[in-house]
Amino acid sequence: MKKLLIILLILSNNVFSIEFRSMYLYDNLRIVISDIPCKFEKGNRASAQRLDKMFIPGCWYKMKEYPELIHIDWHNGDWSELPYEKFEKVTK
């Protein structure tokens, strides 16, 4: 029982430490980035979310050449470069 409690505490601490940041690109389009690693590409998970429920996943990373920008590779083949400072931390 003690082992189960310790495992649950460790897992819950990891879940709550995930950071999300969002930016409204247009009135109906929100870009969300997280610190969750992508499975098949370099970087962390990102998503483009529209009010009409359209959703495009992607992976983002900070650019070495321009550290103020992030590069997002979208799963539909497109890409974006956006200023990291425009993304606001999502709070609970």
C-alpha positions in Angstrom: 0.0 0.0 0.0 2.8 2.4 0.8 4.5 1.7 -2.5 1.2 2.5 -4.4 0.9 5.8 -2.5 4.4 6.8 -3.3 4.0 6.0 -7.0 0.7 8.0 -7.1 2.4 11.0 -5.5 5.3 10.8 -8.0 2.9 10.5 -11.0 0.6 13.3 -9.8 3.6 15.6 -9.3 4.8 15.0 -12.8 1.3 15.6 -14.3 0.9 18.9 -12.6 4.4 20.1 -13.6 3.5 20.2 -17.4 3.6 23.7 -18.7 1.3 25.0 -21.4 1.5 28.4 -23.2 -0.9 29.9 -25.6 -1.1 32.7 -28.1 -4.1 34.0 -30.1 -2.9 34.4 -33.7 -6.3 35.6 -35.0 -9.7 36.0 -33.4 -10.6 32.4 -34.1 -7.2 30.7 -34.0 -5.2 29.8 -30.9 -1.7 28.2 -30.9 -0.8 26.2 -27.8 2.7 24.9 -27.0 3.7 22.6 -24.2 6.8 21.1 -22.7 5.7 17.5 -23.6 8.2 15.9 -26.0 7.1 15.0 -29.5 7.2 11.2 -30.2 8.4 11.2 -33.8 10.0 14.6 -34.4 12.4 16.9 -32.5 11.0 19.4 -30.1 7.8 19.5 -27.9 4.1 19.3 -28.8 2.1 22.1 -30.3 -1.4 22.5 -31.6 -3.4 25.0 -33.7 -7.0 25.2 -32.5 -9.8 27.0 -34.2 -13.3 27.9 -32.9 -14.9 25.6 -35.5 -13.0 22.7 -33.8 -10.3 22.3 -36.5 -7.2 21.0 -34.8 -3.7 20.6 -36.3 -0.9 19.0 -34.1 2.7 19.9 -34.5 6.1 20.0 -32.8 8.0 23.2 -31.8 11.5 24.1 -30.8 13.4 27.4 -30.1 15.5 28.5 -33.1 19.3 28.7 -32.6 19.8 31.5 -35.1 17.0 33.6 -33.7 16.5 32.7 -30.0 13.4 35.0 -29.7 11.5 32.9 -32.2 10.1 29.3 -32.1 9.7 27.1 -35.1 6.6 24.9 -35.4 6.5 22.0 -37.9 2.8 21.2 -38.4 1.7 17.7 -39.2 0.0 18.8 -42.4 3.4 19.8 -43.9 3.2 23.6 -43.1 5.5 25.4 -40.7 5.4 28.6 -38.6 7.9 30.9 -36.9 6.5 32.9 -34.0 7.9 35.1 -31.2 8.1 33.1 -28.0 7.4 36.2 -25.8 3.9 36.4 -27.3 2.9 33.1 -25.7 1.3 33.5 -22.3 1.5 30.8 -19.6 -1.8 29.0 -19.1 -2.8 28.9 -15.5 -5.3 26.5 -14.0 
